[in-house]
Amino acid sequence: MNLPRWLEVFGLSEPPFSKDIADDDLWMPSSKKLLVDELVEAVQSHEHGLLVGEPGGGKTCALRALRCRLPEAGFRLTYCHNATLGRRDFYRQLCVALGLSPKATAAAVFHTISTHVEQLGREAVHPVLLLDEAHLLRQDVLDHLHVLANYQWDQQPLLSIILVGLPELWDSLSLRKNRSLWSRIHHRIAIPPPSLGDTNEYVDYRIRGAGAKTMPFTSDALTTLHEATGGQLRDIDRVATKALRAASRRKLAKVDAELLAGILEADQRAEARG
């Protein structure tokens, strides 16, 4: 298969910043590995957790790392991301995600889920509900979610709920009206802002994972990349890919800060026109 010219120029066997990444190849910064350890501890202890962070800050990577760390035999992870539904439709969605038949009423749906969770407990399987975009959860869902977190299980915990979302989720849950749910979340994790070291580590990991023997970005370019993107992985992927293509067209051996600054300025002009 013929590779695009820009890949060959930098000794890359594949696009280094593709979104198509196997779980085993996921990057997790050394500065955030303790975060995943705490998520694993929460689930293994049959407790509930909260994970918040800015967009592109690594929440999805942390969840995928959690999935890799848990043995399939003893845990069943269910991922839900449609958080804008009302209480009945939210539980109906949860039924579908669990492979159950959704019922007509909220009470019937909740009973179906509760019965299923209890059955898994008898089979020594611990269900884990990963509720993504949880900052969008409606108040009527939050009002009832503590019941799901508590249902007969304060003494016999059969379920773990991991709420994942933007930082405003932390603020919302800590309000007095949500204190019943908040008090049951023992593991509260806020992902810190990415550092320059994180950005350097990430770019190096992705470049070398794509087959390159040398780093095609200068240190100044990496600093500019970090400052412009705030270390957000999606933005790094987009800008770094554009920079590699541009450097190839200009027959440059490396992406330098000047080239990167030009790309960022062009992006700003395009956004202003849009």
MARSEGU-138150 format. One line per field, with one value per residue: residue number from 1; residue in one letter; z negated, y negated, x negated of N, C-alpha, C in turn. Coordinates in Angstrom, 2 decimals. Atoms other than C-alpha are relative to their C-alpha. Layout:
nr <- (NUM  ...)
rest <- (A  ...)
nZ <- (Z  ...)
nY <- (Y  ...)
nX <- (X  ...)
caZ <- (Z  ...)
caY <- (Y  ...)
caX <- (X  ...)
cZ <- (Z  ...)
cY <- (Y  ...)
cX <- (X  ...)
// end
This chain:
nr <- (1  2  3  4  5  6  7  8  9  10  11  12  13  14  15  16  17  18  19  20  21  22  23  24  25  26  27  28  29  30  31  32  33  34  35  36  37  38  39  40  41  42  43  44  45  46  47  48  49  50  51  52  53  54  55  56  57  58  59  60  61  62  63  64  65  66  67  68  69  70  71  72  73  74  75  76  77  78  79  80  81  82  83  84  85  86  87  88  89  90  91  92  93  94  95  96  97  98  99  100  101  102  103  104  105  106  107  108  109  110  111  112  113  114  115  116  117  118  119  120  121  122  123  124  125  126  127  128  129  130  131  132  133  134  135  136  137  138  139  140  141  142  143  144  145  146  147  148  149  150  151  152  153  154  155  156  157  158  159  160  161  162  163  164  165  166  167  168  169  170  171  172  173  174  175  176  177  178  179  180  181  182  183  184  185  186  187  188  189  190  191  192  193  194  195  196  197  198  199  200  201  202  203  204  205  206  207  208  209  210  211  212  213  214  215  216  217  218  219  220  221  222  223  224  225  226  227  228  229  230  231  232  233  234  235  236  237  238  239  240  241  242  243  244  245  246  247  248  249  250  251  252  253  254  255  256  257  258  259  260  261  262  263  264  265  266  267  268  269  270  271  272  273  274)
rest <- (M  N  L  P  R  W  L  E  V  F  G  L  S  E  P  P  F  S  K  D  I  A  D  D  D  L  W  M  P  S  S  K  K  L  L  V  D  E  L  V  E  A  V  Q  S  H  E  H  G  L  L  V  G  E  P  G  G  G  K  T  C  A  L  R  A  L  R  C  R  L  P  E  A  G  F  R  L  T  Y  C  H  N  A  T  L  G  R  R  D  F  Y  R  Q  L  C  V  A  L  G  L  S  P  K  A  T  A  A  A  V  F  H  T  I  S  T  H  V  E  Q  L  G  R  E  A  V  H  P  V  L  L  L  D  E  A  H  L  L  R  Q  D  V  L  D  H  L  H  V  L  A  N  Y  Q  W  D  Q  Q  P  L  L  S  I  I  L  V  G  L  P  E  L  W  D  S  L  S  L  R  K  N  R  S  L  W  S  R  I  H  H  R  I  A  I  P  P  P  S  L  G  D  T  N  E  Y  V  D  Y  R  I  R  G  A  G  A  K  T  M  P  F  T  S  D  A  L  T  T  L  H  E  A  T  G  G  Q  L  R  D  I  D  R  V  A  T  K  A  L  R  A  A  S  R  R  K  L  A  K  V  D  A  E  L  L  A  G  I  L  E  A  D  Q  R  A  E  A  R  G)
nZ <- (0.00  -0.08  1.08  -0.36  -0.01  1.27  0.94  -0.39  0.31  1.42  0.40  0.68  -0.68  0.07  0.61  1.44  0.90  -0.35  1.13  0.05  0.88  0.83  1.44  0.47  -0.47  0.53  0.77  1.27  0.52  1.27  1.06  0.27  0.22  1.31  -0.20  -0.42  1.16  0.93  -0.61  0.17  1.42  0.27  -0.53  0.71  1.35  -0.18  0.39  -1.10  -0.30  -0.83  -0.77  -0.77  -0.68  -1.17  -1.25  -0.51  1.09  0.27  0.70  -0.76  0.14  1.35  0.01  -0.77  0.81  1.05  -0.62  -0.21  1.28  0.73  -0.61  -0.53  0.74  1.21  -0.14  -1.24  -0.22  -0.91  -0.33  -0.43  -0.29  -0.32  1.35  -0.04  0.08  1.26  0.84  -0.56  -1.21  0.43  0.46  -1.17  -0.70  0.81  -0.23  -1.30  0.13  0.79  -0.74  0.56  -0.71  0.73  0.34  -0.32  1.05  0.68  1.11  -0.56  -0.53  1.13  0.59  -0.89  0.20  1.35  0.01  -0.78  0.80  1.08  -0.60  -0.26  1.29  0.34  -0.91  0.34  -1.04  0.49  -1.09  0.10  -0.94  -0.36  -0.51  -0.62  -0.19  1.13  0.31  -0.70  0.62  0.49  1.45  0.42  0.00  1.18  1.19  0.18  -0.17  1.30  0.37  -0.69  0.67  1.38  0.10  0.81  -0.18  0.91  0.77  -0.92  -1.24  -1.17  -1.20  0.04  -0.98  -0.25  -0.69  -0.74  -0.68  0.10  1.39  0.62  0.64  1.42  0.65  0.07  0.97  1.36  0.48  1.09  -0.50  -0.47  1.05  0.20  -0.96  0.24  1.19  -0.32  -0.93  0.86  -0.83  -0.77  -0.70  -1.00  -0.81  -0.03  -1.34  -0.55  0.08  -1.19  0.00  -0.51  -1.45  -0.59  0.15  -0.89  -1.39  -0.18  0.01  -1.24  -1.12  0.01  -0.25  -1.44  -0.69  -0.17  0.85  0.56  0.26  -1.07  0.55  0.86  1.36  -0.02  -0.63  0.98  0.98  -0.67  -0.14  1.32  0.38  -0.88  0.18  1.41  0.27  -0.30  -0.94  -1.31  -0.68  -0.35  -1.16  -1.21  -0.36  -0.29  -1.32  -0.98  -0.01  -0.70  -1.44  -0.51  -0.01  -1.14  -1.23  -0.07  0.00  1.26  0.73  1.27  0.27  0.96  0.62  -0.99  -0.82  0.82  0.25  -1.22  -0.08  1.02  -0.47  -1.08  0.65  0.64  -1.06  -0.53  0.99  -0.04  -1.20  0.17)
nY <- (1.19  1.24  0.93  1.41  0.51  0.60  -1.07  -0.51  1.01  -0.06  -1.38  -0.50  -1.11  0.26  1.31  -0.15  0.58  -0.54  -0.30  -1.45  -0.51  -1.14  0.27  -0.34  1.02  1.30  0.72  0.59  0.68  -0.51  0.86  -0.28  -1.43  -0.17  0.26  -1.27  -0.89  0.29  -0.49  -1.46  -0.27  0.27  -1.09  -1.24  0.13  0.10  1.35  0.89  0.94  1.19  0.39  1.21  0.60  0.81  -0.77  -0.40  -0.10  -1.38  -0.77  -1.21  -0.87  -0.58  -1.03  -1.16  -0.63  -0.73  -1.22  -0.94  -0.45  -0.85  -1.32  -0.19  -1.03  0.45  1.31  0.27  1.43  0.49  1.39  0.79  1.35  0.91  0.47  1.10  -0.58  0.01  -1.16  -1.28  -0.34  -0.30  -1.38  -0.85  -0.09  -0.86  -1.36  -0.44  -0.17  -1.21  -1.14  -0.33  0.57  1.15  -0.05  1.20  1.02  0.19  -0.95  -1.34  -0.02  -0.02  -1.35  -0.91  0.23  -0.44  -1.46  -0.45  0.24  -0.99  -1.29  0.02  -0.18  -1.43  -0.67  0.54  0.95  1.35  0.92  1.35  0.91  1.15  1.00  1.07  1.28  0.06  1.40  0.30  -0.72  0.85  -0.05  -1.10  -1.21  0.09  -0.18  -1.41  -0.83  -0.45  -1.22  -1.08  -0.17  -0.39  -0.98  -1.18  -0.37  0.63  -1.08  -1.02  0.74  -0.86  0.82  1.22  1.02  0.94  1.18  0.62  1.20  1.24  0.43  0.49  -1.13  0.03  1.09  -0.37  -1.08  0.47  0.82  -0.62  -0.83  -1.28  -0.51  -1.45  -0.67  0.45  -0.66  -1.41  -0.03  0.06  0.25  1.22  0.23  1.08  -0.12  1.29  0.47  -0.62  0.77  -0.08  -1.34  -0.92  0.18  -0.57  -1.46  -0.49  0.10  -0.99  -1.32  -0.22  0.01  -1.25  -1.09  -0.04  -0.51  0.95  -0.22  1.28  0.93  1.00  1.31  0.60  0.25  1.25  -0.28  -0.72  1.00  0.77  -0.89  -0.13  1.28  0.28  -0.99  -0.25  -1.41  -0.80  -1.00  0.13  1.14  -0.39  -0.89  0.76  0.98  -0.69  -0.62  1.07  0.47  -0.99  0.11  1.26  -0.13  -0.86  0.78  1.00  -0.75  0.25  -1.22  0.01  1.05  0.95  0.89  0.97  -0.68  -0.27  1.28  0.34  -0.86  0.47  1.27  -0.31  -0.55  1.13  0.78  -0.79  0.06  1.34  0.09  -0.88)
nX <- (-0.84  0.75  -0.29  0.06  1.37  0.40  0.37  1.31  1.02  0.36  0.23  -1.20  -0.66  -1.44  -0.25  0.30  -1.01  -1.30  -0.89  -0.22  1.04  -0.40  0.11  1.35  0.94  -0.36  1.01  -0.40  1.19  0.50  -0.51  -1.42  -0.24  -0.62  -1.42  -0.59  0.09  -1.09  -1.23  0.01  -0.25  -1.42  -0.82  0.34  -0.57  -1.46  -0.40  -0.35  1.06  -0.24  1.17  -0.28  1.14  -0.32  -0.06  1.30  0.97  0.38  -1.04  -0.28  1.17  -0.04  -1.04  0.47  1.04  -0.72  -0.54  1.10  0.55  -0.94  -0.21  -1.35  -0.72  -0.66  -0.61  -0.74  -0.06  -1.04  0.30  -1.16  0.47  -1.11  -0.34  -0.98  -1.35  -0.71  0.28  -0.47  0.75  1.36  0.03  -0.26  1.28  0.85  -0.48  0.50  1.44  0.22  -0.54  -1.30  -1.15  -0.54  -1.41  -0.77  0.02  1.28  0.08  0.24  1.37  0.91  -0.08  0.72  1.44  0.35  -0.02  1.15  1.20  0.01  0.34  1.44  0.66  -0.05  0.94  1.33  0.39  -0.26  -0.28  0.55  -0.67  0.80  -0.94  0.79  -0.70  -0.93  -0.33  -1.24  -1.11  -1.07  -0.14  -0.87  0.83  0.87  -0.83  -0.31  1.19  0.51  -0.74  0.70  1.29  -0.20  -1.07  0.31  1.39  0.94  0.60  0.47  0.16  -0.04  0.07  0.81  -0.34  1.08  -0.52  1.09  -0.47  0.77  0.17  -1.23  -0.69  0.43  -0.74  -1.42  -0.21  0.29  -1.10  -0.76  -1.11  0.53  0.88  -0.17  0.87  1.37  0.56  0.29  1.12  1.18  1.18  -0.27  1.26  0.05  1.21  0.70  0.33  1.21  1.24  0.84  0.57  -1.01  -0.08  1.21  -0.08  -1.05  0.44  1.06  -0.62  -0.74  0.94  0.77  -0.93  -0.27  1.18  1.10  1.18  0.40  -1.11  -0.06  -0.34  1.01  -0.47  -0.76  -1.29  -0.82  -0.45  -1.06  -1.14  -0.64  -0.61  -1.13  -1.07  -0.26  0.23  -1.19  0.48  -0.64  0.60  1.37  -0.07  -0.37  1.04  1.25  -0.13  0.11  1.38  0.82  -0.30  0.55  1.45  0.34  -0.16  1.07  1.27  0.69  0.34  -0.71  -0.99  0.54  -0.99  -0.48  -1.00  -1.18  -0.67  -0.71  -1.19  -0.95  -0.55  -0.93  -1.20  -0.73  -0.63  -1.11  -1.07  -0.56  -0.85  -1.16)
caZ <- (0.00  0.98  -1.96  -1.68  -1.00  -4.35  -6.24  -4.27  -4.83  -8.60  -8.60  -9.70  -8.85  -9.66  -10.67  -14.20  -15.53  -14.30  -16.54  -15.78  -18.77  -20.38  -24.15  -24.61  -22.73  -24.68  -26.11  -29.73  -31.07  -33.90  -35.88  -35.71  -36.28  -39.94  -38.73  -36.98  -40.05  -42.15  -39.65  -39.74  -43.54  -43.61  -41.43  -43.16  -46.49  -45.08  -45.61  -43.49  -41.78  -40.11  -37.35  -35.99  -33.57  -30.71  -27.15  -25.71  -29.12  -29.16  -30.65  -27.84  -28.02  -31.76  -31.23  -28.56  -30.82  -33.59  -31.23  -30.44  -34.11  -35.25  -34.73  -32.57  -34.79  -37.83  -36.42  -33.84  -32.54  -30.96  -29.19  -28.88  -27.25  -26.39  -29.52  -28.36  -28.86  -31.52  -34.33  -32.62  -29.27  -31.06  -32.77  -29.54  -27.86  -30.74  -30.27  -26.62  -27.49  -29.99  -27.38  -29.13  -27.71  -28.66  -30.38  -30.07  -33.42  -35.36  -38.32  -36.15  -34.45  -37.78  -39.13  -36.07  -36.55  -40.30  -39.79  -37.16  -39.43  -42.28  -39.94  -38.87  -42.54  -43.07  -40.13  -41.74  -38.94  -39.91  -37.49  -36.83  -35.23  -33.44  -32.98  -30.53  -29.89  -33.35  -33.66  -31.30  -33.56  -34.31  -37.91  -38.00  -37.11  -39.77  -42.27  -41.69  -40.95  -44.63  -45.00  -42.39  -44.21  -47.52  -46.74  -49.49  -48.96  -51.65  -53.55  -50.52  -47.65  -44.38  -41.98  -41.23  -39.46  -37.87  -36.91  -34.24  -32.97  -32.81  -35.98  -36.48  -37.37  -40.62  -41.42  -40.66  -42.76  -45.73  -45.92  -48.96  -46.85  -45.62  -49.01  -49.14  -45.99  -46.77  -50.17  -48.50  -46.11  -48.04  -45.13  -43.72  -41.06  -39.14  -36.25  -36.58  -33.58  -31.22  -31.69  -29.02  -30.06  -29.35  -25.85  -25.08  -26.38  -24.36  -21.06  -21.51  -22.30  -19.23  -16.88  -17.95  -17.95  -14.27  -13.46  -13.54  -14.89  -15.51  -16.81  -13.90  -16.24  -17.74  -21.46  -20.74  -18.47  -21.21  -23.64  -21.13  -20.51  -24.23  -24.80  -21.82  -22.66  -26.44  -26.20  -25.00  -23.09  -20.32  -19.51  -19.63  -17.17  -14.72  -14.84  -14.89  -11.83  -9.90  -10.91  -9.67  -6.32  -5.95  -6.83  -4.21  -1.51  -2.38  -2.45  -6.07  -8.15  -11.31  -12.43  -14.08  -16.15  -13.19  -11.02  -13.86  -14.62  -10.98  -11.08  -14.28  -12.81  -9.70  -11.93  -13.81  -10.56  -9.31  -12.57  -12.34  -8.80  -9.88)
caY <- (0.00  -3.41  -5.76  -9.47  -11.45  -13.25  -9.96  -8.74  -12.01  -11.53  -7.75  -7.06  -3.80  -5.18  -8.46  -9.08  -11.00  -8.81  -8.33  -4.61  -3.33  0.09  0.13  1.76  -1.13  -3.92  -6.57  -7.51  -10.16  -9.03  -12.00  -10.58  -6.86  -7.25  -8.56  -5.25  -3.37  -5.16  -4.36  -0.70  -0.77  -2.29  0.45  3.28  1.94  1.85  -1.91  -4.85  -7.39  -10.80  -11.77  -15.32  -17.14  -19.61  -18.44  -16.47  -16.18  -12.38  -11.25  -8.77  -7.42  -6.89  -4.95  -2.76  -2.15  -1.16  1.32  2.86  3.19  5.03  8.79  9.69  12.64  10.59  7.31  6.14  2.61  0.78  -2.51  -5.12  -8.50  -9.91  -12.02  -14.46  -12.12  -12.32  -9.77  -7.11  -7.31  -7.35  -4.07  -2.66  -3.47  -1.79  1.30  1.51  1.05  3.91  6.12  6.01  5.31  1.78  1.51  -1.08  -2.85  -4.27  -2.03  1.11  0.18  -0.47  2.87  4.66  3.07  3.75  7.40  7.77  6.25  8.55  11.56  10.53  10.32  13.89  14.85  13.04  10.47  6.79  4.41  1.02  -1.81  -4.37  -7.46  -9.75  -13.39  -13.28  -17.08  -17.00  -14.77  -16.30  -17.07  -14.50  -11.82  -13.05  -13.14  -9.43  -8.25  -8.11  -5.47  -3.33  -3.92  -2.96  -0.38  2.27  1.97  -0.27  2.97  5.20  3.11  4.81  1.93  -0.80  -4.03  -6.11  -9.60  -11.27  -14.83  -18.40  -20.23  -21.76  -18.26  -18.49  -21.82  -20.46  -17.31  -19.25  -21.34  -20.69  -19.29  -16.51  -15.70  -12.18  -11.19  -13.23  -11.58  -8.14  -9.08  -8.26  -8.58  -12.13  -12.73  -15.92  -15.54  -18.27  -20.47  -18.88  -20.02  -20.71  -17.44  -15.62  -17.13  -16.21  -12.67  -12.27  -13.49  -11.30  -8.28  -8.73  -9.51  -6.52  -4.29  -5.16  -3.99  -7.15  -6.82  -10.54  -13.33  -15.56  -18.46  -20.83  -21.54  -25.10  -23.75  -21.40  -24.32  -26.34  -23.36  -22.96  -26.65  -26.83  -23.69  -23.78  -20.16  -19.00  -15.77  -16.33  -19.72  -18.34  -15.60  -18.07  -20.75  -18.33  -16.49  -19.74  -20.76  -17.51  -17.84  -21.46  -20.66  -17.90  -20.24  -22.78  -20.05  -20.77  -18.12  -19.18  -21.15  -24.30  -26.97  -29.36  -26.86  -25.94  -29.59  -30.12  -27.19  -28.48  -31.96  -30.50  -28.55  -31.75  -33.60  -30.75  -30.75  -34.52  -34.22  -31.37)
caX <- (0.00  -1.34  -1.61  -0.86  -4.02  -3.95  -4.09  -7.09  -8.96  -8.90  -9.37  -5.79  -4.06  -0.58  1.06  -0.25  2.75  5.59  8.64  8.68  6.71  6.96  7.44  4.02  2.39  4.03  1.76  2.08  -0.31  -2.52  -1.17  2.38  1.88  2.83  6.19  6.91  5.70  8.32  11.10  10.10  10.06  13.56  14.99  13.13  14.42  17.97  18.17  19.30  17.07  17.00  14.58  14.56  12.29  12.23  13.05  10.17  8.55  8.40  11.73  12.42  8.86  9.29  12.54  10.98  7.99  10.42  12.06  8.68  7.77  10.90  11.20  14.18  15.07  16.04  17.31  19.84  19.34  22.27  21.63  24.40  23.87  27.31  27.70  30.38  33.34  36.02  36.11  38.25  36.44  33.09  33.91  35.32  32.01  30.21  32.38  31.39  27.70  27.99  29.66  33.04  36.50  37.61  40.98  43.73  43.53  40.59  41.39  41.46  38.17  36.50  37.75  36.36  32.93  32.91  33.83  31.13  28.47  29.46  29.23  25.73  24.79  25.92  23.69  20.71  20.67  20.36  22.13  20.54  22.55  20.41  22.60  20.79  21.72  23.29  23.14  26.15  28.25  31.63  32.50  35.30  32.71  30.28  33.14  33.71  30.19  29.30  32.04  30.30  27.01  28.58  31.27  30.83  27.10  25.66  25.04  24.54  23.10  24.03  23.51  20.97  21.93  19.17  20.38  18.23  18.51  17.27  16.15  19.61  20.85  18.84  20.50  23.96  23.60  22.26  25.45  27.63  30.48  28.17  26.61  28.14  26.29  23.16  22.72  22.59  19.78  16.63  14.18  14.22  11.59  10.85  8.41  5.76  4.92  2.38  -1.21  -3.82  -5.42  -2.15  -1.98  -5.59  -5.03  -1.83  -3.28  -6.37  -4.19  -1.99  -4.89  -6.95  -3.88  -3.44  -6.96  -9.09  -12.63  -13.13  -10.91  -9.73  -8.80  -11.34  -11.15  -9.97  -7.24  -6.03  -5.89  -3.86  -1.60  -0.93  -0.25  2.12  4.10  3.95  2.82  6.26  5.66  8.22  6.73  3.19  4.17  5.70  2.98  0.05  1.37  1.78  -1.74  -3.29  -1.53  -2.59  -6.21  -6.25  -4.94  -7.64  -10.32  -11.21  -12.97  -11.12  -8.08  -9.39  -7.67  -7.43  -5.59  -3.26  -2.51  -1.54  0.88  2.47  2.87  4.51  6.92  7.82  8.51  10.69  12.67  13.12  14.50  16.79)
cZ <- (0.00  -1.11  0.53  -0.18  -1.36  -1.05  0.31  -0.40  -1.43  -0.51  -0.75  0.82  0.04  -0.58  -1.52  -0.93  0.38  -1.25  -0.19  -0.79  -0.81  -1.47  -0.51  0.39  -0.53  -0.79  -1.27  -0.60  -1.35  -1.17  -0.38  -0.23  -1.36  0.07  0.40  -1.15  -0.96  0.57  -0.16  -1.44  -0.35  0.44  -0.76  -1.43  0.04  -0.48  1.24  0.19  0.87  0.68  0.85  0.62  1.19  1.25  0.51  -1.06  -0.39  -0.70  0.72  -0.10  -1.36  -0.08  0.76  -0.75  -1.14  0.55  0.20  -1.31  -0.74  0.67  0.44  -0.85  -1.16  0.11  1.34  0.13  1.02  0.18  0.51  0.21  0.34  -1.31  -0.02  -0.13  -1.37  -0.73  0.64  1.21  -0.32  -0.44  1.13  0.81  -0.75  0.15  1.30  -0.07  -0.77  0.70  -0.51  0.85  -0.80  -0.22  0.22  -1.03  -0.64  -1.11  0.51  0.54  -1.14  -0.66  0.85  -0.20  -1.35  -0.08  0.73  -0.80  -1.13  0.53  0.30  -1.29  -0.43  0.85  -0.21  1.12  -0.49  1.18  -0.29  1.07  0.22  0.67  0.51  0.25  -1.14  -0.45  0.68  -0.61  -0.54  -1.50  -0.44  0.01  -1.21  -1.28  -0.30  0.04  -1.33  -0.48  0.66  -0.68  -1.38  -0.16  -0.66  -0.11  -0.87  -0.81  0.89  1.38  1.22  1.29  -0.24  1.12  0.11  0.86  0.63  0.71  -0.14  -1.45  -0.67  -0.63  -1.49  -0.75  -0.19  -1.08  -1.43  -0.54  -1.06  0.51  0.50  -1.07  -0.22  0.94  -0.28  -1.16  0.28  0.98  -0.79  0.78  0.95  0.63  1.02  0.76  0.05  1.43  0.51  -0.12  1.33  0.09  0.53  1.53  0.70  -0.02  0.98  1.46  0.28  0.08  1.33  1.22  0.07  0.22  1.46  0.81  0.15  -0.97  -0.66  -0.15  1.08  -0.47  -0.83  -1.38  -0.06  0.62  -0.97  -1.07  0.58  0.14  -1.32  -0.38  0.82  -0.27  -1.46  -0.37  0.27  1.16  1.39  0.80  0.40  1.26  1.29  0.44  0.39  1.38  1.10  0.12  0.74  1.51  0.60  0.09  1.19  1.31  0.17  -0.05  -1.22  -0.72  -1.32  0.00  -1.03  -0.50  1.01  0.88  -0.79  -0.27  1.23  0.16  -0.99  0.41  1.11  -0.55  -0.61  1.04  0.56  -0.97  0.01  1.21  -0.17  -0.95)
cY <- (-1.24  -0.95  -1.42  -0.52  -0.51  1.04  0.52  -0.97  0.14  1.44  0.62  1.10  -0.15  -1.39  0.08  -0.48  0.42  0.26  1.50  0.64  1.17  -0.33  0.25  -1.05  -1.39  -0.62  -0.54  -0.65  0.56  -0.82  0.33  1.49  0.27  -0.22  1.30  1.00  -0.22  0.46  1.52  0.37  -0.20  1.17  1.30  -0.01  -0.11  -1.35  -0.84  -1.04  -1.15  -0.35  -1.21  -0.53  -0.80  0.88  0.33  0.19  1.41  0.84  1.33  0.99  0.69  1.11  1.24  0.73  0.80  1.31  1.05  0.63  0.98  1.35  0.19  0.96  -0.56  -1.30  -0.11  -1.51  -0.35  -1.49  -0.69  -1.44  -0.98  -0.51  -1.06  0.49  -0.23  1.32  1.31  0.40  0.29  1.46  0.99  0.18  0.93  1.46  0.56  0.27  1.27  1.26  0.46  -0.63  -1.17  0.12  -1.35  -1.10  -0.08  1.02  1.40  0.12  0.10  1.38  1.01  -0.12  0.53  1.52  0.56  -0.15  1.02  1.38  0.08  0.20  1.45  0.81  -0.48  -0.88  -1.40  -0.93  -1.40  -0.86  -1.22  -1.02  -1.19  -1.22  -0.25  -1.42  -0.43  0.71  -0.97  0.20  1.14  1.33  0.00  0.24  1.47  0.89  0.49  1.25  1.21  0.29  0.63  1.24  1.31  0.28  -0.78  1.07  1.09  -0.65  0.92  -0.77  -1.17  -0.93  -0.94  -1.13  -0.76  -1.24  -1.18  -0.47  -0.50  1.13  0.05  -1.05  0.36  1.04  -0.46  -0.95  0.76  0.93  1.37  0.70  1.51  0.79  -0.32  0.75  1.45  0.15  -0.20  -0.32  -1.16  -0.46  -1.12  0.12  -1.36  -0.43  0.67  -0.94  0.08  1.38  1.04  -0.09  0.62  1.53  0.59  -0.01  1.05  1.41  0.31  0.06  1.32  1.22  0.16  0.33  -0.94  0.29  -1.30  -0.90  -1.10  -1.40  -0.51  -0.25  -1.29  0.22  0.72  -0.96  -0.84  0.82  0.13  -1.28  -0.28  0.92  0.20  1.46  0.90  0.94  -0.15  -1.14  0.29  0.87  -0.79  -0.92  0.70  0.66  -1.04  -0.49  0.96  -0.07  -1.25  0.08  0.86  -0.78  -1.01  0.64  -0.35  1.32  0.11  -1.09  -0.91  -0.93  -0.98  0.61  0.21  -1.28  -0.42  0.80  -0.48  -1.32  0.21  0.57  -1.12  -0.85  0.74  -0.03  -1.36  -0.18  0.83  -0.55)
cX <- (-0.88  0.43  0.02  -1.43  -0.43  -0.36  -1.40  -1.11  -0.50  -0.16  1.16  0.66  1.52  0.20  -0.15  1.11  1.41  0.83  0.20  -1.14  0.56  -0.22  -1.42  -1.03  0.32  -1.14  0.62  -1.23  -0.40  0.54  1.44  0.29  0.63  1.51  0.72  -0.04  1.17  1.35  0.11  0.31  1.47  0.86  -0.27  0.54  1.52  0.53  0.27  -1.10  0.47  -1.31  0.36  -1.29  0.47  0.09  -1.39  -1.06  -0.38  1.04  0.27  -1.17  0.01  1.04  -0.44  -1.12  0.63  0.54  -1.09  -0.49  0.92  0.17  1.45  0.83  0.80  0.74  0.74  0.17  1.08  -0.20  1.26  -0.47  1.11  0.59  1.09  1.44  0.63  -0.17  0.44  -0.82  -1.45  -0.10  0.33  -1.28  -0.95  0.39  -0.58  -1.50  -0.35  0.51  1.34  1.10  0.56  1.49  0.66  -0.15  -1.38  -0.19  -0.34  -1.43  -1.00  -0.01  -0.76  -1.50  -0.44  -0.07  -1.21  -1.30  -0.11  -0.37  -1.49  -0.78  -0.02  -0.97  -1.43  -0.55  0.39  0.26  -0.54  0.67  -0.88  0.92  -0.80  0.87  1.00  0.31  1.29  1.22  1.04  0.18  0.90  -0.74  -0.91  0.78  0.24  -1.23  -0.56  0.75  -0.65  -1.33  0.15  0.88  -0.45  -1.50  -0.98  -0.73  -0.57  -0.16  -0.10  -0.21  -0.95  0.46  -1.20  0.58  -1.17  0.52  -0.95  -0.06  1.28  0.83  -0.33  0.81  1.46  0.26  -0.21  1.07  0.81  1.09  -0.48  -0.85  0.16  -0.89  -1.47  -0.65  -0.38  -1.16  -1.29  -1.27  0.31  -1.31  0.16  -1.32  -0.70  -0.29  -1.27  -1.20  -0.74  -0.65  0.97  0.08  -1.21  0.05  1.01  -0.45  -1.08  0.58  0.69  -0.92  -0.77  0.89  0.35  -1.26  -1.16  -1.14  -0.46  1.21  0.02  0.41  -1.17  0.59  0.83  1.38  0.94  0.52  1.13  1.26  0.76  0.73  1.25  1.19  0.40  -0.20  1.19  -0.32  0.62  -0.62  -1.44  0.01  0.22  -1.14  -1.30  0.05  -0.13  -1.45  -0.92  0.23  -0.62  -1.52  -0.45  0.10  -1.14  -1.39  -0.86  -0.26  0.76  1.06  -0.61  1.09  0.58  1.08  1.29  0.79  0.80  1.28  1.06  0.64  1.01  1.30  0.85  0.72  1.20  1.19  0.69  0.93  1.26  1.00)
// end
